[in-house]
Amino acid sequence: MKTTSHFYLSDKSVINMLIISSVITLFLFFIDESAFNYNWMHYFWNWILFVIYVLILTFIQLLVWLISKVFSKVLAAVKKEN
C-alpha cells in the first residue's frame, strides 16, 4: 500500500514569512523611495507598491520552502533505494 505524504505549512510560518518580507520591504523603501526617510508613507500608491513587494517576497519564500520540501523527499527516496 502506498502512503501519500502532504506538505504542511503552519500559520506561524506564514506569519513569520510575512513579517520578514515586511521588514525587508520597509528597509528597501527606506533606502530607495524617499532618500533615507519614511515620507513615502504619505502616498497611497506607495502603499500599493509596498503590498506588492511584500507579496512577491513572501511568494519567493514559499517557493523556496516548497522546493526544499520536494528535494528533501526526493533525496530521502534516493537514499532509501540505495
C-alpha positions as semicolon CSV with decimal commas, in nm:
position;residue;x (nm);y (nm);z (nm)
1;M;0,000;0,000;0,000
2;K;0,130;0,338;-0,096
3;T;0,111;0,618;0,152
4;T;0,092;0,977;0,045
5;S;0,263;1,247;0,237
6;H;0,140;1,601;0,233
7;F;0,339;1,915;0,283
8;Y;0,213;2,121;0,573
9;L;0,296;2,484;0,632
10;S;0,185;2,618;0,968
11;D;0,015;2,953;1,016
12;K;0,305;3,064;1,232
13;S;0,548;3,001;0,946
14;V;0,339;3,205;0,704
15;I;0,316;3,491;0,954
16;N;0,693;3,476;1,000
17;M;0,740;3,492;0,624
18;L;0,510;3,795;0,602
19;I;0,697;3,969;0,886
20;I;1,034;3,902;0,724
21;S;0,905;4,026;0,388
22;S;0,762;4,339;0,550
23;V;1,086;4,423;0,730
24;I;1,290;4,374;0,414
25;T;1,047;4,587;0,214
26;L;1,048;4,860;0,478
27;F;1,425;4,868;0,459
28;L;1,419;4,880;0,077
29;F;1,167;5,165;0,079
30;F;1,372;5,346;0,343
31;I;1,686;5,345;0,131
32;D;1,524;5,375;-0,212
33;E;1,190;5,552;-0,228
34;S;1,248;5,858;-0,011
35;A;1,617;5,900;0,041
36;F;1,660;5,755;0,391
37;N;1,328;5,851;0,547
38;Y;0,974;5,724;0,568
39;N;0,795;6,008;0,388
40;W;0,678;5,758;0,127
41;M;0,408;5,653;0,374
42;H;0,211;5,968;0,297
43;Y;0,121;5,849;-0,053
44;F;-0,143;5,590;-0,131
45;W;0,029;5,445;-0,438
46;N;0,345;5,378;-0,242
47;W;0,141;5,162;-0,005
48;I;0,012;4,963;-0,301
49;L;0,371;4,909;-0,415
50;F;0,465;4,813;-0,062
51;V;0,197;4,542;-0,054
52;I;0,305;4,414;-0,395
53;Y;0,668;4,391;-0,282
54;V;0,568;4,209;0,038
55;L;0,355;3,961;-0,155
56;I;0,631;3,895;-0,408
57;L;0,891;3,838;-0,136
58;T;0,653;3,612;0,056
59;F;0,580;3,414;-0,261
60;I;0,954;3,370;-0,318
61;Q;0,993;3,241;0,039
62;L;0,705;2,998;-0,014
63;L;0,869;2,872;-0,334
64;V;1,198;2,817;-0,153
65;W;1,013;2,628;0,123
66;L;0,828;2,411;-0,129
67;I;1,142;2,334;-0,330
68;S;1,330;2,239;-0,014
69;K;1,048;2,002;0,088
70;V;1,034;1,842;-0,257
71;F;1,410;1,796;-0,275
72;S;1,423;1,651;0,076
73;K;1,157;1,394;-0,025
74;V;1,345;1,310;-0,345
75;L;1,676;1,273;-0,163
76;A;1,513;1,056;0,103
77;A;1,368;0,832;-0,170
78;V;1,704;0,806;-0,344
79;K;1,880;0,716;-0,019
80;K;1,612;0,460;0,060
81;E;1,663;0,289;-0,278
82;N;2,038;0,266;-0,229
